[in-house]
Amino acid sequence: MVDFSLIIATRNRAANLEKCLAAIAQLRTTADWELIIVDNAATDDTAAVIQKFKAETPMTVVPAFEAKPGLGRAQSRTFRRAR
């Protein structure tokens, strides 16, 4: 069980997502936590940004995909994935 899950829902904001993930990578904590990133049917490079970040970081990154656009749908997808 993790102490907390940080959830990011994103759609077609790959450049902003890269900046956000760079900031998150700087976080330092002793807590056991996970980062869940849901790609909400993006048509840009969002999926590639997520996979690159997951490959390059030691933290627990859980990618998720929601095919139907909408913040509520994206949030529901991540809630089901959170530990």
Backbone as CSV, one residue per row, in Angstrom:
resi,resn,N_x,N_y,N_z,CA_x,CA_y,CA_z,C_x,C_y,C_z
1,MET,0.839,-1.180,0.000,0.000,0.000,0.000,0.890,1.251,0.000
2,VAL,0.511,2.224,-0.773,1.258,3.480,-0.835,0.651,4.498,0.114
3,ASP,1.469,5.473,0.497,0.990,6.538,1.374,0.042,7.477,0.642
4,PHE,0.368,7.756,-0.626,-0.522,8.600,-1.427,-0.252,8.396,-2.910
5,SER,-1.235,8.797,-3.714,-1.136,8.765,-5.177,-1.278,10.192,-5.672
6,LEU,-0.344,10.604,-6.503,-0.423,11.899,-7.176,-0.966,11.610,-8.564
7,ILE,-2.063,12.264,-8.925,-2.752,11.962,-10.175,-2.720,13.173,-11.094
8,ILE,-2.329,12.916,-12.339,-2.334,13.948,-13.377,-3.198,13.439,-14.523
9,ALA,-4.200,14.214,-14.891,-5.010,13.922,-16.071,-4.642,14.964,-17.122
10,THR,-4.335,14.500,-18.332,-3.881,15.436,-19.357,-4.405,15.053,-20.731
11,ARG,-4.576,16.055,-21.564,-5.022,15.839,-22.942,-4.430,16.927,-23.832
12,ASN,-3.606,16.506,-24.776,-3.036,17.406,-25.785,-2.270,18.582,-25.188
13,ARG,-1.474,18.284,-24.174,-0.616,19.310,-23.570,0.767,18.727,-23.315
14,ALA,1.313,18.062,-24.303,2.588,17.349,-24.144,3.712,18.267,-23.657
15,ALA,3.821,19.456,-24.203,4.893,20.372,-23.797,4.733,20.783,-22.334
16,ASN,3.529,21.101,-21.931,3.272,21.458,-20.531,3.475,20.257,-19.621
17,LEU,3.119,19.071,-20.087,3.292,17.859,-19.297,4.772,17.618,-19.016
18,GLU,5.616,17.841,-20.003,7.064,17.668,-19.794,7.563,18.580,-18.675
19,LYS,7.119,19.822,-18.673,7.523,20.771,-17.634,6.993,20.328,-16.269
20,CYS,5.769,19.896,-16.231,5.158,19.436,-14.986,5.917,18.238,-14.423
21,LEU,6.224,17.267,-15.282,6.932,16.070,-14.841,8.353,16.387,-14.386
22,ALA,8.990,17.348,-15.021,10.328,17.762,-14.591,10.275,18.322,-13.173
23,ALA,9.249,19.076,-12.867,9.088,19.621,-11.518,8.794,18.501,-10.519
24,ILE,7.950,17.581,-10.893,7.618,16.455,-10.005,8.859,15.605,-9.732
25,ALA,9.711,15.463,-10.712,10.934,14.672,-10.545,11.843,15.253,-9.467
26,GLN,11.671,16.519,-9.153,12.494,17.177,-8.138,11.968,16.973,-6.714
27,LEU,10.773,16.402,-6.595,10.194,16.193,-5.267,11.037,15.220,-4.458
28,ARG,11.202,15.514,-3.200,11.938,14.639,-2.295,11.054,14.358,-1.076
29,THR,10.813,13.097,-0.815,9.994,12.704,0.321,10.377,11.299,0.749
30,THR,10.108,10.994,1.968,10.344,9.631,2.451,9.079,8.785,2.332
31,ALA,8.000,9.392,1.894,6.734,8.673,1.738,6.826,7.684,0.575
32,ASP,6.040,6.633,0.673,5.899,5.678,-0.427,4.706,6.156,-1.247
33,TRP,4.973,6.589,-2.481,3.896,7.165,-3.273,4.024,6.743,-4.723
34,GLU,2.972,6.992,-5.464,2.944,6.667,-6.887,2.434,7.872,-7.662
35,LEU,2.871,7.957,-8.903,2.416,9.000,-9.822,1.589,8.312,-10.897
36,ILE,0.324,8.671,-10.982,-0.558,8.125,-12.006,-0.817,9.227,-13.022
37,ILE,-0.523,8.933,-14.283,-0.726,9.911,-15.355,-1.708,9.306,-16.343
38,VAL,-2.840,9.969,-16.520,-3.822,9.462,-17.477,-3.814,10.321,-18.731
39,ASP,-3.601,9.655,-19.833,-3.675,10.248,-21.170,-5.143,10.191,-21.568
40,ASN,-5.768,11.348,-21.645,-7.199,11.412,-21.929,-7.452,11.619,-23.423
41,ALA,-7.153,10.561,-24.196,-7.400,10.528,-25.642,-6.624,11.620,-26.387
42,ALA,-5.400,11.854,-25.969,-4.581,12.884,-26.614,-4.221,12.485,-28.045
43,THR,-4.053,13.490,-28.877,-3.659,13.258,-30.273,-2.270,13.837,-30.554
44,ASP,-1.592,14.311,-29.514,-0.240,14.843,-29.677,0.767,13.825,-29.131
45,ASP,1.890,14.271,-28.621,2.952,13.382,-28.140,2.822,13.012,-26.663
46,THR,1.655,13.161,-26.100,1.455,12.882,-24.676,1.907,11.481,-24.290
47,ALA,1.509,10.473,-25.036,1.874,9.085,-24.696,3.385,8.910,-24.694
48,ALA,4.068,9.499,-25.645,5.533,9.392,-25.712,6.192,10.097,-24.526
49,VAL,5.659,11.239,-24.132,6.193,11.977,-22.979,6.051,11.127,-21.715
50,ILE,4.905,10.501,-21.555,4.663,9.656,-20.385,5.625,8.474,-20.371
51,GLN,5.766,7.793,-21.481,6.645,6.619,-21.544,8.106,6.992,-21.319
52,LYS,8.528,8.117,-21.870,9.910,8.570,-21.683,10.170,8.868,-20.210
53,PHE,9.243,9.567,-19.583,9.406,9.899,-18.168,9.447,8.624,-17.327
54,LYS,8.558,7.706,-17.613,8.527,6.448,-16.859,9.851,5.704,-16.991
55,ALA,10.427,5.695,-18.166,11.686,4.981,-18.406,12.871,5.659,-17.721
56,GLU,12.798,6.955,-17.523,13.943,7.710,-17.018,13.906,8.013,-15.524
57,THR,12.816,7.710,-14.850,12.708,8.071,-13.441,12.641,6.822,-12.563
58,PRO,13.208,6.894,-11.366,13.128,5.746,-10.468,11.799,5.663,-9.711
59,MET,11.006,6.717,-9.762,9.749,6.697,-9.006,8.722,5.782,-9.675
60,THR,7.706,5.415,-8.916,6.637,4.576,-9.447,5.714,5.424,-10.309
61,VAL,5.701,5.131,-11.604,4.852,5.849,-12.555,3.873,4.843,-13.141
62,VAL,2.595,5.149,-13.009,1.547,4.281,-13.516,0.835,5.013,-14.654
63,PRO,1.121,4.631,-15.908,0.413,5.269,-17.012,-0.983,4.664,-17.163
64,ALA,-1.923,5.506,-17.542,-3.289,5.052,-17.791,-3.779,5.736,-19.059
65,PHE,-4.788,5.166,-19.675,-5.359,5.746,-20.887,-6.867,5.723,-20.781
66,GLU,-7.481,6.844,-21.097,-8.943,6.940,-21.167,-9.298,7.414,-22.562
67,ALA,-9.993,6.567,-23.300,-10.297,6.837,-24.705,-11.356,7.913,-24.913
68,LYS,-12.217,8.112,-23.930,-13.275,9.110,-24.077,-12.845,10.404,-23.388
69,PRO,-12.778,11.505,-24.153,-12.367,12.781,-23.560,-13.315,13.226,-22.445
70,GLY,-12.754,13.908,-21.489,-13.544,14.450,-20.390,-12.814,14.266,-19.073
71,LEU,-12.713,15.342,-18.303,-11.976,15.294,-17.054,-12.569,14.266,-16.093
72,GLY,-13.874,14.203,-15.994,-14.514,13.238,-15.100,-14.160,11.806,-15.463
73,ARG,-14.166,11.515,-16.751,-13.787,10.165,-17.202,-12.320,9.879,-16.883
74,ALA,-11.465,10.852,-17.122,-10.034,10.678,-16.841,-9.812,10.460,-15.350
75,GLN,-10.477,11.230,-14.520,-10.332,11.070,-13.081,-10.847,9.702,-12.626
76,SER,-11.958,9.271,-13.165,-12.487,7.955,-12.818,-11.502,6.855,-13.189
77,ARG,-10.859,6.981,-14.334,-9.871,5.991,-14.764,-8.718,5.922,-13.766
78,THR,-8.243,7.058,-13.294,-7.119,7.049,-12.362,-7.523,6.537,-10.980
79,PHE,-8.711,6.851,-10.539,-9.143,6.373,-9.231,-9.176,4.859,-9.178
80,ARG,-9.521,4.242,-10.289,-9.541,2.772,-10.337,-8.132,2.187,-10.323
81,ARG,-7.153,2.967,-10.745,-5.768,2.487,-10.795,-4.992,2.758,-9.510
82,ALA,-5.442,3.698,-8.709,-4.697,4.081,-7.515,-4.653,2.944,-6.499
83,ARG,-3.481,2.830,-5.862,-3.335,1.829,-4.806,-3.565,2.482,-3.464
